[in-house]
Amino acid sequence: MIDNVKSNKPDWDIHNPAAIGAKNTRHRQLRRSLSMSLVLRVLAETAILILSLGLLYLFARFVASFWIWHGDELLYQIYFHFFKYNIFFTLLFGFGLCFFIALIHAWRITLGYIEVMLDATVQTNDDDDNLIELPNQLREVELQLNSIKMQARENERNARDSEQRKNDLVVYLAHDLKTPLTSVIGYLSLLTEEQQISEPLREKYLSIALEKSERLEDLINEFFEITRFNLSTLTLEPSRVNLTRMLEQMVFEFSPMLAEKNLTCHLEVASDIMIKLDVGKMQRVFDNLLRNAISYSYAGSEIHIFVHADEANLSIRFVNHGDTIPEEKLSRIFEQFYRLDSSRASRSGNAGLGLAIAKEIVELHRGTIEAISADDTIIFEVHIPTVL
């Protein structure tokens, strides 16, 4: 059946030296940018203050030229005995004063930046989706904080959705476990209580109990499959294999399932295609795709498997005829714990992780897998490079 899990992989690996190096480079560039901005601000403000003092001095000289000075005025004494004959120290003092004032102003701006960024970091934990706004000088910081906030919100939503899907899956599986278990207990109880039961009926009850027990085993295996998929990382063990023989054997092994629905499977593949891949894992991919094709095919219809290989790529297409999958469901086919038809899944006794793990395996082979459905036709296409 078509139901899936998709592992949540991070977009970048914190243990990847290249990723860490790129991140540190961005931080150094940001520090240099802010430092250069503050230095230029200090120099610019110092120059402005010096220019302002010079203009103020010229204005004062211009205003004082309209007065008649007798030499005993306090301002005249200060100017004549200090500024005029100590011009170097006057200029040095003026420059130092202007630089100090500009430095204090830049220091206050820096403290303001720190306060703004502290407030912004608190906003990253807000539950809303409002963007953080910072001064233009902190544009890069603003972008990074907004990226962190949006990623955190997305992670929270994904975690909630994942938890809900897991809960739903547990409910489905719990119901599926209860149904065959009740049947097993019921038929075994009948066999125990009815001592005079006929042999044919006894065989029938035992057969049903065995069938339900096997279904229970499949569901329990499915639970283990979920645990392995969530807690382990798939790795490839590639080896060369005759793909033609591999697919022919697969189709032969599915003959009983095909016969149950009066289906035929046509394999169109060149002879002796040799390719390097992880045989066990890709066998699982092909098995799942053919199983899905059988489950969702009209009785008495045909399933086609087309294989095309060249020096660079391998393409495999599974085509079956069944009810068209709606676009909204087709777009979610590879979502985590998504079940296309829960009633059919329940009847088959399989919660289903096949397509999700198949997608993981194909992507590990640096390939792609996609689903297409239209006009009562369902197509799954797998593309992988022929050289790993």
DRENTI-743937 format. One line per 10 residues: number of its first residue (from 1); their letters; for each residue z, y, x of C-alpha. Coordinates in steps of 0.02 Angstrom, whole numbers, plus 32768, in hexadecimal, padded with zeros to 4 digits. Layout:
<romars>
NUM) a) Z/Y/X  ...
</romars>
This chain:
<romars>
1) midnvksnkp) 8000/8000/8000  7FE8/80B3/8032  8092/80F9/8062  80C7/8145/8105  8140/8188/8182  8112/8208/8206  8184/821E/829B  81C3/82CE/82B9  8193/82F3/836A  81BC/839A/83B9
11) dwdihnpaai) 8128/8408/83E1  8161/8412/8496  81CF/83AB/8506  8268/8404/854D  8260/838B/85DF  81AC/83B9/8605  81AB/8420/86A7  810C/847B/8673  815A/84B2/85CE  81FA/84E9/8623
21) gakntrhrql) 8197/8547/86A9  812E/85A1/8627  81CA/85D2/85C7  8221/8614/8664  8185/8675/8692  8184/86CB/85E8  823C/86F7/85FE  821F/8741/86AA  818D/87A6/866A  81F9/87E7/85DB
31) rrslsmslvl) 8285/8819/8652  820A/8871/86C5  81BC/88CA/8632  8264/8908/85EF  82A0/8939/869D  8200/8999/86C1  820C/89ED/8617  82BE/8A28/863A  8294/8A64/86EB  81FF/8AC7/86AB
41) rvlaetaili) 826B/8B0F/8620  82EF/8B47/869D  826D/8B97/870F  8213/8BE9/867C  82B4/8C2F/8633  82ED/8C6B/86DE  8248/8CC6/86F6  8255/8D13/8649  8307/8D4D/8669  82D8/8D98/8711
51) lslgllylfa) 8245/8DF0/86C3  82B5/8E2E/8637  8334/8E71/86B4  82A9/8EC7/8714  8266/8F18/8677  8315/8F49/8646  832E/8F99/86F1  828B/8FF9/86E2  82B8/9031/8634  8363/906A/8670
61) rfvasfwiwh) 8311/90CC/86FE  8299/911A/8682  8324/914E/860C  8391/918D/869C  8303/91FD/86DA  831E/926C/8643  83D0/9292/8678  8410/9305/8701  8483/92A7/8777  8508/9301/87E1
71) gdellyqiyf) 8538/926D/884C  85E8/9254/880D  85BB/91EB/8774  85F7/9136/8775  854C/90ED/8750  84FD/9156/87D8  8580/911F/8856  8566/9067/8828  84AB/9075/8837  84A9/90DF/88D5
81) hffkynifft) 8532/9086/8937  8510/8FD3/8900  8465/8FAD/88B7  83FB/9022/8921  8444/8FF2/89CA  8462/8F39/89A0  83BB/8F12/8951  83B1/8E61/899D  845B/8E2C/895B  8435/8E80/88B6
91) llfgfglcff) 8396/8E1C/88A1  83EC/8D7D/88DA  8479/8D99/8860  83FF/8DBD/87D4  8399/8D22/87F8  8436/8CB5/8803  8478/8CFC/8760  83D4/8CDD/8707  83C6/8C2D/874E  847A/8C06/871B
101) ialihawrit) 845D/8C43/866A  83BC/8BDD/865C  8414/8B44/86A3  84A2/8B53/8626  8423/8B63/859B  83C5/8AC9/85D6  8469/8A6A/85E4  8493/8A97/8530  83E4/8A5E/84FB  83FF/89B8/8556
111) lgyievmlda) 84A5/899F/84FD  844A/89C7/845C  83C8/8942/8483  8451/88C3/84A2  84A7/88EF/83FE  8402/88E4/83A0  83D9/883A/83ED  8488/87F8/83C5  8470/882B/830F  83C3/87DC/8312
121) tvqtnddddn) 8405/8736/8355  847D/8731/82C1  83E9/874C/824C  8394/86B0/8292  8418/864A/8234  83F6/86A1/818D  83B3/8632/8104  832B/86AC/80D2  827A/86B7/8117  8282/8771/813E
131) lielpnqlre) 823D/879E/81E9  82AB/87ED/826E  8279/889D/829F  82A0/88E6/834B  826B/8985/83A6  81BC/8986/83F0  8203/8971/84A0  824A/88C8/8468  81AA/888C/8416  81A4/87ED/847C
141) velqlnsikm) 825A/87C6/8454  8236/87E6/839C  81A6/876A/839E  8210/86E5/83F3  82A4/86FD/837D  8233/86F6/82E4  81E3/8658/832A  828F/860B/8342  82C5/863E/8293  8228/85FD/823E
151) qarenernar) 8231/855A/82A1  82E8/8545/8270  82BE/8562/81B9  822E/84E6/81C5  829D/8465/8219  831F/847A/8191  829E/8462/8109  8255/83CB/8161  8303/8381/8177  832A/8399/80BE
161) dseqrkndlv) 8283/834F/808B  8297/82BF/8103  8346/829B/80C4  830A/82A1/8010  827B/822B/8035  82F0/81B4/808E  8366/81B8/7FFA  82D5/8196/7F85  829B/8107/7FF2  8349/80BB/7FF2
171) vylahdlktp) 834B/80C5/7F34  82A0/8071/7F2A  82D0/7FE8/7FA3  837A/7FCD/7F53  8323/7FB3/7EAC  82A2/7F41/7EFD  832B/7EDB/7F51  838E/7EC9/7EB1  82FC/7E88/7E49  82CD/7DEE/7EB1
181) ltsvigylsl) 8384/7DCD/7EDB  83AE/7DC6/7E22  831E/7D4E/7E07  8355/7CDD/7E96  8407/7CD7/7E55  83CB/7CB8/7DA4  8358/7C27/7DCD  83D5/7BD7/7E45  845B/7BE6/7DBF  83E8/7B8E/7D44
191) lteeqqisep) 83CC/7B02/7DC1  8487/7AF1/7DDC  84B9/7AF7/7D25  842D/7A8D/7CDC  844B/79DE/7D1E  83C9/798C/7CAC  833A/7A03/7CD9  8290/79B1/7CEB  8244/799D/7D97  81AB/7A0B/7D74
201) lrekylsial) 821C/7A96/7D34  828F/7A82/7DC9  81FA/7A93/7E3D  81C2/7B2E/7DDF  826E/7B80/7DEB  827A/7B56/7EA4  81CC/7B9C/7EC3  81FA/7C3F/7E6B  829F/7C4B/7EC9  8243/7C2F/7F6E
211) ekserledli) 81C2/7CB4/7F43  824A/7D33/7F19  82A9/7D06/7FB7  820E/7D26/801F  81FC/7DCE/7FCB  82B0/7DF5/7FF8  8289/7DC7/80AC  81F5/7E3F/80AD  8261/7ECD/806B  82EA/7EAC/80EB
221) neffeitrfn) 8266/7EAC/8174  822C/7F52/812F  82DA/7F99/8146  82D8/7F60/81FB  822B/7FAC/820D  826B/8055/81D2  82FB/804D/824D  828A/801F/82DF  820D/80A6/82B4  8291/812E/82A8
231) lstltlepsr) 82F6/80FD/8341  8272/80C7/83BE  81DD/8113/8412  813A/80B5/840F  80EA/8099/84B9  8040/8050/84E3  801E/7FB1/8544  7F60/7FB7/8551  7EF3/7F25/8584  7E3A/7EF8/8572
241) vnltrmleqm) 7E0C/7E96/84D5  7D72/7E5A/847A  7D7B/7ECB/83E1  7CF7/7E69/8384  7D58/7DC6/838F  7DF8/7E22/8364  7DB1/7E68/82C1  7D5C/7DC4/8292  7E01/7D68/82A4  7E59/7DEB/823C
251) vfefspmlae) 7DDC/7DDC/81AD  7DEC/7D1E/81B3  7EAB/7D26/81A9  7EA0/7D95/810E  7E30/7D19/80B2  7EBC/7CDC/803D  7EE8/7D8F/8009  7E31/7DB6/7FED  7E1A/7D1A/7F84  7EAD/7D48/7F12
261) knltchleva) 7E4C/7DE2/7ED4  7DA0/7D94/7EE5  7D75/7E11/7F6F  7CF6/7E02/7FFB  7D05/7E56/80A4  7C6B/7E81/810C  7C84/7EA7/81C4  7BF7/7F07/8217  7C16/7F08/82D1  7BB2/7EEB/836F
271) sdimikldvg) 7BD2/7E4B/83D0  7C52/7E48/845C  7C91/7EFC/845D  7D0C/7F07/84ED  7D8C/7F93/84E7  7E33/7FBD/8536  7EC3/7FD9/84BB  7F6F/7F9B/848C  7F39/7EFC/8434  7FD9/7EDA/83D3
281) kmqrvfdnll) 7FEB/7F8A/8392  7F34/7FA3/8363  7F37/7EF9/830E  7FC0/7F40/82A4  7F56/7FD9/827A  7EC1/7F70/8244  7F2F/7EF6/81E2  7F7D/7F85/8181  7ED7/7FD8/8159  7E8C/7F35/811A
291) rnaisysyag) 7F2A/7F0F/80B7  7F1E/7FBB/8064  7E67/7F9F/803E  7E90/7EFA/7FE9  7F22/7F43/7F86  7EBE/7FD6/7F45  7E17/7F80/7F24  7DCF/7F55/7E7B  7DCE/7E99/7E5D  7D28/7E4C/7E8B
301) seihifvhad) 7CF1/7EDF/7EF7  7CBF/7EE5/7FAF  7D19/7F28/8048  7CB1/7F64/80DB  7CEB/7F7C/818E  7C71/7FDF/81F9  7C87/7FE6/82B6  7C29/8059/832C  7C4C/8064/83E5  7BFC/80C3/8474
311) eanlsirfvn) 7C2E/80F1/8524  7CA8/8177/84EA  7CEA/814E/843C  7D11/80C2/83C5  7D03/80DF/8308  7D3F/8064/8285  7D2C/8084/81CA  7D81/8021/8140  7D2B/803B/8098  7D65/7FF4/7FF2
321) hgdtipeekl) 7D44/8019/7F3B  7DD8/8049/7ECF  7E23/80D7/7E6C  7E02/817E/7EC1  7E9C/81C4/7F15  7EBD/8276/7ED6  7EAB/82FF/7F57  7F60/8334/7F4D  7F99/8282/7F70  7F14/8265/7FF3
331) srifeqfyrl) 7F51/82FD/8055  8000/82B1/805A  7FCF/8201/8087  8019/820F/8136  80B6/826D/8105  8160/8227/812B  819A/81A5/80AD  810F/81D5/8034  80E2/814D/7FB7  803E/815B/7F5C
341) dssrasrsgn) 806A/80DF/7ED3  8122/80B1/7ECB  810A/8039/7E3A  8087/7FD6/7E9B  80F6/7FDA/7F35  8185/7F96/7ED0  811D/7F08/7E8B  80E0/7ED8/7F37  818D/7EDA/7F82  815E/7F49/8014
351) aglglaiake) 81A1/7FF9/802F  8117/801A/80AC  8114/806D/8155  806A/802B/8186  7FFD/80C6/8182  807F/8134/81D4  8095/80BE/8265  7FD9/80A2/826A  7FC0/815E/827E  8042/8160/8309
361) ivelhrgtie) 7FEB/80D1/8363  7F3E/811F/8353  7F7E/81C6/8394  7FCF/816E/8427  7F21/812E/844F  7EEB/81E7/844D  7E8B/81C7/83AD  7E8A/8200/82F8  7E98/81AC/824E  7E67/81FA/81A8
371) aisaddtiif) 7E56/81CA/80F2  7DC9/81FA/807B  7DB9/81D1/7FC3  7D33/81FC/7F43  7CCC/81A7/7EBB  7D3D/810E/7EB1  7D2E/80F3/7F6D  7DBA/80F6/7FED  7D92/8109/80A6  7E02/8101/813E
381) evhiptvl) 7DB4/8134/81E3  7DFD/8114/828F  7DB7/8169/832A  7DF9/8142/83D8  7DB3/815C/8487  7D6F/80C0/84DA  7DC3/80ED/857F  7E80/8108/857E
</romars>
